């Protein structure tokens, strides 16, 4: 009847059989007598072991939660699966160049930052757009001067090329917003292990100025799914072959509830339930309206409801006095009227 006693039965029987000959263990009845005689003292030992294990488990979980908070990631069932899958791909699969694809707000960038924090790896995050230039990513030639006159010129490394050499991790957010010409230069960076400096500037044309890619360099390109809904372009085919695609799961209703419960007061369950239902209803309503609009119209993007909108409302409540939203009080709040 007691599951712990069943486990204890197997534990003690296994231990007794391992140090007894078959002749000494005649039948199951004798085994039961052996177990019954040892249960009282063994239960105390097992209980102490389980208590210690429980404390260690809680301490480990607390550290994981703190790491998540540091990078803006709430650990839910889905975000944990995304983390585990990413860790397996990097450590066991040996993948170094990854394309993380998923809806806005599912934690693509935060997942990379979480893993990097755990591994103690320096990580640079770059927000990409159609206006992002090669100089912003790779670097540029700048003048050296003493305040009076120009003494010469030197190359100032950009964050992507600097990380490529030194073995840092780089997150390129909204990667598929980059112009095709910039994507092609990144493709060369991923394909080659040694590149001449003059590829990125008008200096150092001789072969002595060679740049070497570090074996620990990792690139994570994040993007929303391509198509009309997100108004994103498809990646260059040559570049796509170099990037290992990792689809991110969308957050479920249970995930949204978990996020709300962790960020707000413990007695805010009615409020969190209301916020999640409201968010999902609003998202579905706006998605229906989008179907009647052109993707290029200004109203189309304004009707895009994502997890970030849900988090923004929670953040607004956190800035106000959360106590005014406890229990059923939230129903009279001007913020949610």
C-alpha positions in Angstrom: 0.0 0.0 0.0 2.9 2.3 0.7 5.0 3.0 -2.5 8.1 3.8 -0.4 7.8 0.5 1.4 7.7 -1.3 -2.0 10.9 0.5 -3.1 12.4 -0.3 0.2 11.4 -4.0 -0.1 13.2 -4.2 -3.5 16.2 -2.4 -2.1 16.7 -4.7 0.9 15.9 -7.9 -0.9 18.5 -7.0 -3.5 21.1 -6.3 -0.9 20.3 -9.5 1.1 20.4 -11.7 -2.0 23.7 -10.3 -3.2 25.4 -11.5 0.0 23.5 -14.8 0.5 23.8 -18.1 -1.2 20.7 -19.6 -2.9 20.5 -22.3 -0.2 20.1 -19.6 2.5 17.2 -17.9 0.7 14.6 -20.7 0.6 11.5 -18.9 -0.5 9.7 -15.5 -0.7 8.3 -15.9 2.8 11.8 -15.9 4.3 12.7 -12.8 2.2 9.6 -11.1 3.7 10.7 -11.9 7.2 14.2 -10.5 6.5 12.7 -7.3 5.2 10.2 -7.0 8.1 13.0 -7.3 10.6 15.0 -4.5 9.0 12.3 -2.1 8.0 12.3 0.1 11.2 16.0 1.0 11.1 16.2 1.2 7.4 13.2 3.5 7.0 15.0 6.1 9.2 18.1 5.9 7.0 16.1 6.1 3.8 14.1 9.0 5.1 17.3 10.9 6.0 18.7 10.3 2.5 15.5 11.5 0.8 15.4 14.6 3.0 19.0 15.5 2.0 18.3 14.8 -1.7 15.2 16.9 -1.5 17.2 19.9 -0.1 19.8 19.5 -2.8 17.2 19.3 -5.5 15.5 22.5 -4.2 18.8 24.3 -4.0 19.6 23.3 -7.6 16.2 24.4 -8.8 16.6 27.8 -7.1 19.9 28.3 -8.9 18.3 27.4 -12.2 15.5 29.9 -11.6 18.0 32.6 -10.7 19.9 32.0 -13.9 16.7 32.2 -15.8 15.8 35.5 -14.1 19.2 37.0 -14.9 18.6 36.5 -18.7 14.9 37.2 -18.7 13.7 33.6 -19.1 11.0 32.0 -17.0 11.5 28.3 -16.7 8.3 26.5 -17.8 7.8 23.0 -19.2 8.3 24.2 -22.8 11.3 26.5 -22.1 13.0 23.7 -20.2 12.5 21.4 -23.2 13.9 24.0 -25.5 17.0 24.4 -23.3 17.6 20.7 -23.1 17.3 20.3 -26.8 19.7 23.2 -27.5 22.3 21.8 -25.0 22.1 18.4 -26.6 22.6 19.8 -30.1 25.7 21.9 -28.9 27.4 19.4 -26.6 26.5 16.1 -28.2 25.8 17.1 -31.8 28.8 19.5 -31.9 26.8 22.1 -33.9 28.4 25.6 -33.8 26.2 27.5 -36.3 22.5 27.3 -35.5 19.3 29.0 -36.8 16.7 29.2 -34.1 13.2 29.7 -35.5 10.1 30.3 -33.5 7.4 32.9 -32.7 8.2 36.2 -31.0 8.6 35.8 -27.3 9.2 32.1 -27.0 12.7 32.7 -25.6 15.1 32.0 -28.5 17.7 34.6 -27.5 17.1 34.1 -23.7 17.7 30.3 -24.1 21.2 31.0 -25.7 22.0 33.5 -23.0 20.9 30.9 -20.3 23.1 28.2 -21.7 26.1 30.6 -22.2 25.6 31.8 -18.5 25.8 28.2 -17.4 28.9 27.5 -19.5 30.6 30.7 -18.5 31.0 31.8 -22.1 31.1 35.5 -23.2 28.1 36.2 -25.5 27.4 39.2 -27.7 23.9 40.0 -28.9 23.3 42.0 -32.1 19.9 43.2 -33.3 19.8 43.0 -37.0 17.7 44.9 -39.5 17.7 45.8 -43.2 19.8 48.8 -42.3 22.6 46.8 -40.6 25.8 47.4 -42.5 28.9 45.2 -42.9 31.0 47.8 -40.9 28.7 47.3 -37.9 29.3 43.6 -37.9 32.8 43.1 -39.1 34.6 46.4 -38.4 36.0 49.5 -40.1 39.1 51.5 -40.8 39.6 54.4 -38.4 42.3 57.0 -38.2 44.9 57.3 -35.4 45.8 60.8 -34.3 47.5 62.7 -31.5 44.9 65.4 -31.3 46.7 67.5 -33.8 47.4 65.5 -36.8 46.5 62.0 -38.3 49.3 59.5 -37.6 47.9 56.7 -39.6 45.1 54.2 -39.9 44.1 51.1 -38.1 41.3 48.5 -38.3 38.7 48.5 -35.5 37.1 45.1 -35.2 33.3 44.8 -35.2 31.6 42.5 -32.7 31.0 39.6 -35.1 34.5 39.4 -36.5 36.0 39.9 -33.0 34.0 37.0 -31.6 34.9 34.9 -34.6 38.6 35.3 -33.7 38.3 35.1 -29.9 35.9 32.2 -29.6 32.9 34.1 -28.1 29.3 33.3 -28.9 27.2 35.7 -31.0 23.4 36.0 -31.2 22.1 37.7 -34.3 18.5 38.6 -33.6 16.1 38.9 -36.5 18.8 37.4 -38.8 16.6 37.1 -41.9 16.0 40.9 -41.9 19.7 41.3 -43.1 20.2 42.3 -46.7 21.3 39.4 -49.0 24.7 41.1 -49.5 25.4 41.1 -45.8 24.2 37.5 -45.5 26.7 36.4 -48.1 29.6 38.0 -46.2 28.5 36.1 -43.0 28.3 32.9 -45.1 32.0 33.4 -46.0 32.8 33.9 -42.3 31.2 30.6 -41.4 32.6 28.6 -44.3 36.3 29.7 -44.0 38.6 29.1 -41.0 41.3 31.5 -42.2 40.6 34.9 -43.9 42.8 37.8 -44.9 42.1 41.1 -43.2 41.9 42.9 -46.5 38.5 41.1 -47.0 37.0 43.5 -44.5 39.0 46.7 -45.1 41.4 48.4 -47.5 44.4 47.7 -45.2 46.7 44.7 -44.7 46.8 43.4 -48.3 49.8 41.1 -47.6 49.4 37.5 -46.6 50.8 38.1 -43.1 47.6 39.7 -42.0 45.5 36.6 -41.7 42.6 36.1 -39.3 41.9 32.7 -37.8 38.6 31.4 -36.6 38.5 30.1 -33.0 37.3 26.6 -32.5 35.0 27.7 -29.7 33.2 30.4 -31.8 29.4 29.8 -32.0 26.8 31.7 -34.0 23.1 31.7 -33.2 20.8 33.3 -35.8 17.3 33.8 -34.5 14.3 34.5 -36.7 10.5 34.3 -36.8 9.1 31.9 -39.3 9.3 33.2 -42.9 6.0 34.0 -44.7 3.4 36.7 -44.8 2.5 36.7 -41.2 5.9 37.8 -40.0 6.9 39.6 -43.2 10.3 38.0 -43.3 12.4 36.9 -46.2 13.8 33.4 -46.7 17.5 33.0 -46.0 20.0 32.6 -48.8 20.1 28.9 -49.8 23.9 28.7 -49.5 23.8 30.2 -46.0 20.9 27.9 -45.0 23.1 24.8 -45.6 25.6 26.0 -43.0 23.0 26.7 -40.3 21.5 23.9 -38.3 17.9 24.7 -37.9 16.4 24.4 -34.4 12.6 24.9 -34.3 11.4 26.3 -31.0 8.1 25.2 -29.4 5.4 27.8 -28.9 4.4 28.5 -25.4 1.2 26.8 -24.3 -1.6 28.1 -22.1 0.0 26.2 -19.2 3.3 27.9 -19.9 1.6 31.3 -19.8 -0.1 30.4 -16.5 3.2 29.3 -15.0 4.9 32.6 -16.1 2.1 34.6 -14.5 2.2 32.7 -11.3 6.0 33.0 -10.9 6.0 36.7 -11.7 3.0 37.8 -9.6 2.0 37.2 -6.0 1.1 33.7 -4.9 -2.6 34.7 -4.3 -2.9 36.1 -7.8 -4.3 33.0 -9.4 -7.7 34.6 -10.4 -5.8 37.5 -12.0 -3.4 35.2 -13.9 -6.2 33.0 -15.2 -8.0 36.1 -16.4 -4.9 37.6 -18.1 -4.1 34.4 -19.9 -7.7 33.9 -21.2 -7.8 37.6 -22.2 -4.4 37.4 -24.0 -5.4 34.2 -26.0 -8.8 35.6 -26.9 -7.3 38.9 -28.1 -4.6 37.1 -30.1 -7.2 34.9 -31.9 -9.4 37.9 -32.5 -6.6 40.0 -34.0 -5.3 37.0 -36.1 -8.8 36.8 -37.6 -8.7 40.5 -38.5 -5.3 40.1 -40.1 -6.7 37.7 -42.6 -8.7 40.5 -44.2 -5.7 42.8 -44.5 -2.7 43.1 -46.8 0.6 42.1 -45.0 2.1 45.4 -46.2 -0.6 47.5 -44.6 0.4 49.4 -41.4 -2.6 47.9 -39.5 -1.3 44.3 -40.2 1.7 44.6 -37.9 -0.2 46.6 -35.3 -2.5 43.6 -34.9 0.3 41.2 -34.1 -0.3 40.0 -30.6 2.7 38.0 -29.1 3.9 36.7 -25.7 5.7 40.0 -25.2 2.4 41.8 -25.0 1.3 39.5 -22.2 4.6 40.1 -20.4 4.2 43.8 -20.8 0.8 43.8 -18.9 2.4 41.6 -16.1 5.3 44.1 -15.9 2.8 47.0 -15.6 1.1 45.3 -12.7 4.5 44.6 -11.1 5.3 48.4 -11.2 2.0 49.2 -9.6 1.1 47.8 -6.1 0.5 44.1 -6.7 -1.5 43.8 -3.6 -4.3 45.8 -5.3 -4.6 42.9 -7.7 -4.8 40.0 -5.2 -7.8 37.8 -4.9 -10.8 39.3 -6.8 -9.6 42.9 -6.4 -8.2 43.0 -9.9 -11.8 43.1 -11.4 -12.1 46.8 -10.2 -8.7 47.9 -11.4 -8.8 50.8 -14.0 -5.8 49.1 -15.7 -7.8 46.1 -16.7 -11.2 47.7 -17.1 
